[in-house]
Amino acid sequence: MKLSELIKRIDNYFNECEEAGIFPDEAGMALYLGVERQTLDDWIKNGSPRGFSRAIRNSRLRRESVLVRGIYASDKSTTGKIFLSRQGSAGALSEKTNNSVHSGGLSVEVTLGADDGYFD
């Protein structure tokens, strides 16, 4: 299969799913393309044939977009919206700080004496 054929078949799969009102899952796409899931994973991992990795990664982004848009379009999925808003791919909105990122800032240690009159 050529890259242009793969891209066209992926587009056709997404279009048919949209027309049928079904979610374009990866397993269904693999069946539609006539390949095994392992083949999709190998295309991404090995980057060959050339361009296939990008086409499969783009299909995953399209799938994520379909899912997120569907959840946000619904009035009944508040929990899903909160969950999605906290994902890194959505900007990672969260009340938690990321302790794994260090800004290289300055640390200051303050030592107070034993005199009781400091805070009077």
N, C-alpha and C positions, 0 to 999 in steps of 0.2 A: 504494500500500500504506500502511495506517495503522501507527502505531507499535505498537499492541497486536497487530496481525497479524504484524509483523516479529518481535516478542519471542516470540510463540507459535510461529512457524515455526522460530526459532533453537532454542527449547526442544525442539521436536519433532525437529530434526536431532540435537541432542546425545543425546536419549533413544534414537533409532534407532541411533545409533553405539554407544551403551553396550550396547544389546540385542544388536547384531551383534558386539560385541567389537572394534570398530575405532576408530582414533584419529580424532577429529572435526577434520580439517584445514580450514584456511580456504578452500582451493580447492573442496573438497567442499561446504562450507557455501554458498559463492557459487553453485555449480551447483544445490544444493538450493533456494536462494532464488530462482533464476532471474535472477541479476544477474551482471555482470562484476566481476572483482576491482577494476577501476578505480572502479566504482560504490561499492564498500565503502570504498575509500580516499577518495573524494570525500565520502561521508557523514561520515567522521571529520574530514577537513580542513575542510570547510565548515560542519559542524554543522547541516546541513539535509537533509531535513526535521527539524524539532525533535525531539530525543530519539534520533534514529537513531545519532548519533555515540556516545552513551553505550551503546546496545545493542550496537554492534559492538565497542567497547572491552571491554565486559563479556564478550562471547563470547571475546575474546582472553585475558582473565584466566581464564575457565573452561577454555580449551584448555591454558593454561600449568599450571593446577592438575591437570588430568588427566595431563599429561605428567610433572610432578614427582612426583605420587603414585604413578604407575606405576613410575618409576625407583626411588623410595625403597622400594617394596614388593618389588622384586626383590633377590635375594641376589647377583646376578651383575653388578651395575652400579656397582661402587665408583668407577670413574673418572667416571661420570656424576654420581654423588652429590657427589664432590669438585668437579667443574665447576659444578654447580648451586649448591652452598653458597657459591661465590665470586661469584655474580651479585648485583648490587645489589638485585634484587627479593627475594633470599633473605637479606638482611642483610649481604652482602658479607664473609663470613668470609675473612680473608687474613692472611698473615704480613707483607705489605707495608704500609707506611704510605702514606697518601694525602697527597702533597706539595702537592696543589692546595688544601688547606684550611689556612688560616692562622688561628691562634688569637689573634693579636695579642699574643703573649708577649714577654718581655724577652730580649734578646740580650746576652750578657756576653762580653767579650774579655779573656783573661788573658795577660799577657806576663811571661815568666820572665826574670830577669837572667842574665848570662853566668857567674855564680859557680858553680863545680862543687860546692859544698857543700850545695845545696838538698835533695837527696834522700838524704843520708847518714844 
